[in-house]
């Protein structure tokens, strides 16, 4: 730390850094994790670490420190979550708790669904299967079939309405 730089250990300077960078660093972490609460927790921990290490971080490099520390904290949390999930998978019993009646109803439903799909008009069936089975987007389907996206949307809408009519409330889209 040079003589011209303000000290991060001074409350006024630290508060200025916090106000200047908190929101941007929080958004940075939020874009990585998608959970605002988790992002805020990580960034708050980073600022606590900055306060504890204030004498070792120079004022000119504080922004880089904040982003690097936030990224590292996020990566550490993700690694910890992976370990926890791996441990849970090892300890969780792999028992099929479905009762036989439910399994039989599911088999019957699958037969009804296949029959309903087979009874769709050819154009609607083609769009439905490309979308739901092949996991193609509407734009990909439009390109494959040489149609516009609106035509694909209409065909999918018609297919879903026909399936809903045939299957009633058994089918959730």
N, C-alpha and C positions, 0 to 999 in steps of 0.2 A: 504494500500500500504506500503510495507516494504522499508527500506532504500536502499537495494541492487537493487531493481527493477528500471528500467528507467521510467521516467514519460511520460505518453501518451500525456500529454499536450505540450511536447516539439515537435516542428515542425519536427525535424529530426527523432525522434522515431515514430511519427504519420505517416510520409511518408514511413518509413520502414514497418510498420504494413500494410499500404494501399497496397504497392507493393507486400507484402508477401501473402495477403489474398483476395484481390479484385477478382481475376479470379476464385478462388475456390468457394468463396461464391456466385458469380454470377452464376456459373455452378449449384450449389446447388439449387438456386431459379429457374433457367431456367428449371431444371429437374422437378420441381414442377408445373410450370405454362406453359411451352412450348412456351413462348414468350420472346425472348431475350431482346427486348426493355423494357418490363415490368420488367424483372429481373434486368436489369441495373439500372432502376429507383429506384427500391426497395433497391438495395445494396448501391447506392449513398446516399439515404436518411439515411440508417443505418450508413454510415460513417460520415455523417453530425451530427447525434445524438451522435455518439461516440466522435466527437470533442467537442460537447457541454457538454458532461458528462465525459470528459477525467479525471477529478479529482476524480471521483467516481468509475472508472473501474480500476482494478489492471492489470498490464502488463501481469502477468501470466495467467489471465483469459480472456484476450481480444479475443482469438479465439472462445471460448465458447460463449462469449457475442455476437460476430458478427453473428454466426450461429443462436443463439436463437433469436436475434433481427430481423434477416432477415426472419426467419420462422414466427415469430409473425406478422411482417409487411405484409408478404404474406397472412397469414390467415385473417388479418384485411381487406386487399383489397378484398379478396374473399367474406367475409361477407358483405362488402359494396356493391359489385356487385350483390349479391343475393337480398339485400334490394332494390336496384335500379330496378332490373328485376321484382321483386314482385310488386313494385309500378307501373311500366310500364304496367304490365299485368292488374292491376286494372283499370288504366286510359284508356287503349287502348279499343276502341269500338270493339265489336265482331260482325262486320257486314260482311256478305259475299258479297264481291264486284265483284265476278265472274259474267260475263254476261251469260245469258241463252244459247247463242250460243256456248260459250266455254264449258259450262257444258255438253251440248248435244254432242259436239265433243269428249269430254273425255269419255262419256258413250259409244259412238261408238268405240273409240279406245280400251276400255277395252274389248268389245265384240270381236274385231279383234284379240287382244292379246290372249284371252282365246282360240279362234279358232286356232290360230297359235301354241300355246303351245300344244293343244290337237292333232294337226297334226304331231308333232315331233315324230320320232321313239321312241319306248318305253325306250330304254337305255338312250338316250339323254334327254328325257322328265324327267325321274327319277332323273338324275343328276342335271338338271336345277332346278327342283322344290325343291330338297333337299338344293341346294345352295341358291337360291333366295327367296324361300318362308319360308323354315325351318331355314334359316340362318346358315347352317352347313358349316364348313370349308372343304376344299378338303381332308384333312387328316381324318376328321370324316366321310365323305362320303366314302372314300376308305375303312375305317374300316367296315362301315355298309355293303357295297357291296362286301367286300372281294377282292378288286382290288388294284392295285398300284395307287399312286397319279398321275403318268403320264397318266394312262388310264382315270382317272377322268378329268384331264386337257384336253385331246383330246376330250372326250365326251362333255364337256362344250363348248369347242371351236366350235365343230360341231353344237351344239344346237344354239349357238349365231349366227353363220353364217346362219343357216337355218331361224332363226327368222328375221334376218336382210334382207334376201332375200324376205321373205313373207311380212314384214311390211315396207320395204323401209326405208326412212329417218325419219319416224314417231317415231321410237324407238331409244332411247339413252341408251347405256349401260354404 
